[in-house]
Amino acid sequence: MPKKLYNVHLTETEREQLEMYVNQGKKSTRSITRARILLLADEEYHDEDIMDTLGISRQTVYKVRKKYNEGHYQHILDLLPEKARPGQPLKVDSRVESHVAMLACSESPPGTARWTLKMIADRLVELQVVDAICLESVRKALKKTNSNLGSISGGV
């Protein structure tokens, strides 16, 4: 077995805090898993055993060990929470929603009785408000307007 690059040696206080964290209250599952990794690593479990016990990847064990050894924390519990994730950017912002509402409230194109979701979506692309938009996004934007726009149909 190769020598560990990042060893974990918890103080008695750190161990108590982690054990209390795992056993008390409602926490994020990932945070509890990180606490358990530190506890098992301190007991000198091999990475494979930690992986099998907790059902996690080698990379997860490595990252937690590394984060602990970097020592950029004031309190052991500072290592446990996740960093904020940016998430997927909004596809339909307030600017797009206002264009949808304006189109829906305007006169329908010649030869049609009313705006359809498809016609609104096509017009948004034509006006270069968006590169592409699905009918469901148009429907949700219309639903947010809280106005009765008559009978806008989803037909093609």
N, C-alpha and C positions, 0 to 999 in steps of 0.2 A: 504494500500500500504506500503510495507516494506521500511525502510530508505535506501537511496542510499549509497552504499559503496564508490563510487567515484563520487563526485560532481564536476561540472565544473563551475568555476567563472572566466570569461574572463575579462581582463582589457579593457578599451575603445580602446586602441591602438591595442590589439590583435584582438578585434572584427572587427575593421576597416580593418586590414590586411587580416583577413579571408574573409570578405565580398568582398574585392577587388580581392582576389584570386579566389573566386567562379565566379565573374562576368567578369573577364578579361582574355583574352588569351586562348590558347589551353593547357589544362592540362589533366592529367590522370583522367578518370572518378572516379576511386577509391580514388584518392587524393581529388577530389572535394567532394565526398561523406563524407570523413573523416572531411573535413572542415565544411560541413553542419551539421554533427553530433554534432560537438563542438558548433556551433552556436545555434542549437535547444536545446542542453543540457543546455547551458547558459541561455536560455529563460525558463528553468525549465519544458520543455516538458517531459512527462513520456517516458520511453523506448519503450513502446508499440506504442505510437504515433509517435515516431521517426522511428520505424521499419515500420509502415504502410505508413508514408509519403515518406520515401526513398526507401522502398521495400528491406530492408536488414534484416539480422538475429539479434537476441538478442546478440549473441556472438560478432558481429562486433561492436555494440554499446558499449558493455562492454569493449572490448579491447581498443577502442579509449578513453573512459573515463579513464581507468586505465593508459594508456600511458600518458595522460595529467597530471594525478595526481602524477605520478612518478617524473615529473619535470626534466627529464634528457634532457633538450633542452635549447638552448640559444635563439632561435627565434621560435615563435609559428608555423611558416611554416615548421620547421624541423620535426614536428610530422606527416606531411601529406604524404611524399613519401613512397613507399614500399621499403622494404629491397630487395636486389637482390635475385632472386630465382635460385637455381642451375640448374634446368632443367634436362632433361633426358640425361644421358651420351651418348657420341657418340658410335654408334655400329660399325661403319666402320671408323677407323682412317687411317692415312697415311700408317701405317704398313700393314694393311689389303689391302688397295688399291694397294700398290706395289706388294703384293703377287698375287692379281687378275691380274694385268697387266703382271707380269712375266709368270703366267700360260697361259694367253691368247696368249702370244707371243711365247710360247714354242710349240714343236711338240705335236699334238693331240695324245691321247692314241691309241695304236694299235687297228685296226679294226674300227676306226672312221675317218671321213673325216675332222672334225673340232671340236673345243671345243664348248659345249653348256653351257648355264648359269647354268644348273643343274649340269653338270659335274664339272664346276669350283667350285660351291658351295660345292659339295660333297668332292672335293679334298682339299679345305680349311679346312673342318672339319676333314678329314683324316690326314692332316698334323698338326692338332691341332693349327692352326692359330686362329680359332674361335671355340666356342662351337656349334654355329648354325648360319646360315645366310640365308636370304631369297633371292630369285632370283632377286627381285627388287633392293636390296642392291648391288648385284653383277652387275646388269645392270648399276646402277648409278655410281659405281666405274669405270666401263669400259668407260662410257661416259666421265668421268673426264680426262681420259688419253689423249684425243685430238688426238688419232691416229686411222687410219683406219685399223682395224684388220681383214679385209675381211668380211666374212659372219659368224659371231658367232650367232647362233640361240638360241632362248629361249626354244626350244623343249626339251622334256624329253628323 
